[in-house]
């Protein structure tokens, strides 16, 4: 049995009113421990509604979410515990910083879990290290940090609760390329260190190519495509038809493959470099 299972999930806003709109319909997928999954789709495709179901912020109207085989809504009194097990980092989480110091902000979640002061401090420092925040920044006001540091501090606040599933809604939005790479690198490091399942909502096909092992594609409230990154990105025409796109380097390699050149499917420039290097070593002309 999968660690996380979503079964036939449907949700309609404004039900039985003139403003009724079905945001997601009959969504089913599963995730195993330690997987990094990319959730992509155009604006309004239902991504945010879906992820807010996963930690109990929205209750299903139809279908269910199973965590370790148990419906998260089986006992509504325990939904608060679910939110500690399934962490959700909203888009632009730095806007939610509010404490006097960075340390207090990161400690907010663990404190609400009722942990001991010693455990809270240990988690704060571990989370700060996970996101690359220097120890001396913990005593500063979060509002004195740079934009990238604020983003990392906000993410550390969720990581400090050590959720078994960690969901990021557009974690690299608004960051420069170096900042995007740093956030993604920290997410992968956190997964490697904790074994947590990671789900990343993103518009960036390039970002997901770098870190995701599996891709879910939303389109008009439905799950249009799902599978390994390779299998989904290979369906470039279908993705373009849904208002999405594959990385430019993937397009190039797909075109080369159509010309009969035996190259693997790649999604990043680094991957392309390695593929071409291997191709040359094999003695074939480039």
C-alpha positions in Angstrom: 0.0 0.0 0.0 1.3 3.5 -0.9 2.3 5.9 1.8 -0.1 8.5 0.5 -3.1 7.7 -1.7 -5.6 10.1 -3.2 -8.7 8.3 -4.4 -11.4 9.8 -6.7 -11.1 13.3 -5.2 -13.6 15.8 -6.3 -14.3 19.3 -5.0 -16.7 22.0 -6.2 -16.7 25.6 -5.0 -20.0 27.4 -4.5 -21.9 24.1 -4.6 -25.6 24.4 -5.4 -25.2 28.2 -6.2 -25.1 30.1 -9.4 -21.4 30.4 -8.9 -20.7 26.7 -8.8 -17.3 25.7 -10.2 -15.7 22.3 -10.0 -12.0 22.8 -9.2 -10.9 19.2 -9.2 -12.7 16.1 -10.4 -12.0 12.4 -9.9 -8.3 12.8 -9.0 -6.4 9.7 -8.1 -2.7 9.2 -7.5 -0.3 7.7 -5.0 3.1 8.6 -3.5 5.7 6.5 -1.8 8.0 7.5 1.0 11.0 9.6 -0.2 9.6 10.4 -3.6 9.9 13.9 -5.1 6.8 14.6 -7.2 6.2 17.6 -9.4 2.7 18.9 -9.8 2.4 21.1 -12.8 -0.5 22.7 -14.7 -1.6 26.1 -16.0 -3.2 28.7 -13.7 -6.6 27.6 -12.6 -6.0 23.9 -13.3 -6.8 22.9 -9.7 -3.3 22.5 -8.3 -3.8 24.6 -5.2 -7.1 23.1 -4.4 -5.7 19.7 -4.6 -2.7 20.3 -2.3 -4.9 22.0 0.3 -6.8 18.7 0.6 -3.7 16.8 1.4 -3.2 18.3 4.8 -6.8 18.8 5.7 -7.2 22.5 4.9 -10.1 21.5 2.7 -12.4 18.5 3.4 -13.2 16.3 0.4 -16.8 16.5 -0.9 -16.2 13.2 -2.7 -13.3 10.7 -2.5 -10.6 10.4 0.2 -7.0 10.9 1.1 -5.3 8.0 2.8 -2.1 8.5 4.8 -0.4 5.2 5.7 -3.7 3.4 4.8 -5.9 5.6 7.0 -8.4 8.2 5.8 -7.2 11.5 7.2 -10.8 12.5 7.9 -11.7 9.2 9.7 -11.5 11.1 13.0 -11.9 14.8 12.6 -10.5 15.4 16.1 -7.1 14.3 14.8 -6.9 16.5 11.7 -4.6 18.9 13.6 -2.1 16.0 13.9 -2.4 15.4 10.2 -1.3 19.0 9.6 1.9 18.3 11.6 2.5 15.2 9.5 1.8 16.9 6.2 3.5 20.3 6.0 2.4 22.9 3.4 4.6 25.8 2.4 2.4 28.4 0.6 3.6 30.5 -2.3 5.7 33.5 -1.1 5.9 32.1 2.5 8.1 34.9 3.5 5.0 37.1 3.8 3.9 35.0 6.7 7.0 35.8 8.9 5.9 37.7 12.0 8.1 37.0 15.0 10.7 39.2 16.6 13.6 37.0 15.5 14.2 34.4 12.9 14.8 31.8 15.6 11.3 32.4 17.1 9.7 32.3 13.7 11.2 28.9 12.9 10.3 27.7 16.4 6.6 28.7 16.1 5.5 25.3 14.6 7.5 23.0 16.9 6.3 25.1 19.9 2.7 24.5 18.9 3.5 20.8 18.8 4.2 20.9 22.5 7.8 19.8 22.2 10.4 20.4 25.0 12.5 23.5 24.8 15.6 21.4 24.1 13.9 19.6 21.2 12.6 22.8 19.8 16.0 24.4 19.8 17.6 21.3 18.2 14.9 21.4 15.4 15.3 25.1 14.8 19.1 24.8 14.3 18.7 21.7 12.2 16.1 23.3 9.9 18.1 26.5 9.6 21.1 24.4 8.5 19.0 22.4 6.1 18.0 25.6 4.2 21.4 27.2 4.4 20.7 30.0 6.9 23.8 31.1 8.8 23.5 30.6 12.6 24.1 34.3 13.3 21.0 35.2 11.3 18.8 33.4 13.9 19.0 36.3 16.3 18.0 38.9 13.7 14.6 40.2 12.8 13.2 38.2 9.9 12.4 41.6 8.3 16.1 42.4 8.1 16.9 39.4 5.9 17.3 39.5 2.1 14.5 38.2 0.0 16.1 34.8 -0.5 17.0 34.5 3.2 13.3 35.3 4.1 12.2 32.5 1.8 14.6 30.0 3.4 13.6 31.1 6.9 9.9 30.5 6.1 10.6 27.1 4.6 12.7 26.2 7.7 9.7 27.0 9.9 7.8 24.2 8.2 10.8 21.8 8.0 11.3 22.3 11.8 8.0 20.4 12.4 9.7 17.4 10.5 6.6 16.5 8.5 6.5 13.1 6.8 5.1 14.8 3.7 6.2 18.3 2.6 4.3 20.3 0.0 5.7 23.4 -1.7 3.5 25.7 -3.7 5.8 27.5 -6.2 8.8 27.5 -3.9 11.0 29.3 -6.5 8.6 32.0 -7.6 10.1 35.4 -7.9 13.7 34.2 -7.2 16.7 34.7 -9.5 18.3 31.6 -11.1 20.9 31.2 -8.3 18.1 31.5 -5.6 16.0 29.0 -7.4 18.8 26.5 -7.7 19.6 27.0 -3.9 16.0 26.4 -2.9 15.7 23.2 -5.0 19.0 21.9 -3.8 17.9 22.4 -0.1 14.6 20.6 -0.8 16.5 17.6 -2.2 19.0 17.6 0.7 16.0 17.7 3.2 14.5 14.7 1.4 17.8 12.8 1.5 18.3 13.5 5.2 14.8 12.7 6.4 13.2 10.4 3.8 10.2 12.7 3.6 7.9 12.6 0.6 8.1 15.9 -1.3 5.4 17.4 -3.6 6.3 20.5 -5.5 3.7 22.7 -7.3 5.4 24.6 -10.1 4.9 26.3 -13.4 8.6 25.7 -14.2 9.2 22.6 -16.4 12.9 23.3 -16.1 12.8 23.3 -12.3 10.8 20.0 -12.1 13.2 18.4 -14.6 16.0 19.0 -12.1 14.5 17.4 -9.1 11.2 15.5 -9.7 11.2 11.8 -10.1 7.5 11.7 -11.0 5.2 14.3 -12.6 1.5 14.9 -12.2 0.0 17.2 -14.9 -3.3 19.0 -14.0 -5.6 20.3 -16.8 -9.0 21.9 -16.2 -9.4 20.2 -12.8 -8.4 16.7 -14.0 -5.2 14.7 -13.8 -4.3 14.7 -17.5 -0.9 12.9 -17.4 1.1 11.2 -14.7 4.2 9.0 -14.6 8.0 9.3 -14.5 9.5 12.6 -15.6 10.9 11.0 -18.7 7.5 9.5 -19.8 5.6 12.7 -19.2 8.2 15.1 -20.8 8.3 12.8 -23.8 4.7 13.8 -24.5 5.7 17.3 -25.6 2.9 17.9 -28.0 0.3 17.0 -25.4 1.9 19.3 -22.8 2.0 22.2 -25.3 -1.7 21.6 -26.0 -2.4 22.1 -22.3 -0.7 25.5 -22.3 2.6 24.0 -20.9 5.9 23.3 -22.4 8.9 21.1 -22.0 12.4 22.6 -21.5 14.0 23.9 -24.7 16.9 21.4 -24.4 14.3 18.5 -24.3 12.8 19.9 -27.5 16.2 19.8 -29.2 16.8 16.2 -28.2 13.3 15.1 -29.2 14.0 16.6 -32.6 17.4 14.8 -32.9 15.8 11.5 -31.9 13.2 12.0 -34.7 16.1 12.3 -37.1 17.3 8.9 -36.0 20.1 10.0 -33.7 20.3 7.6 -30.8 20.4 10.1 -27.9 18.6 9.7 -24.5 15.9 12.1 -23.5 17.3 14.9 -21.4 15.7 17.8 -19.5 18.7 19.9 -18.4 21.7 21.5 -20.0 24.0 19.4 -17.7 22.2 16.2 -18.8 22.6 17.3 -22.4 26.3 17.8 -22.0 26.7 14.4 -20.5 24.6 12.7 -23.2 26.6 14.4 -26.0 29.9 13.5 -24.3 28.9 9.9 -24.1 27.7 10.0 -27.7 31.1 11.2 -28.8 33.0 8.6 -26.8 30.9 6.0 -28.5 32.6 7.0 -31.8 29.5 8.4 -33.4 29.7 11.8 -35.1 28.1 14.8 -33.5 
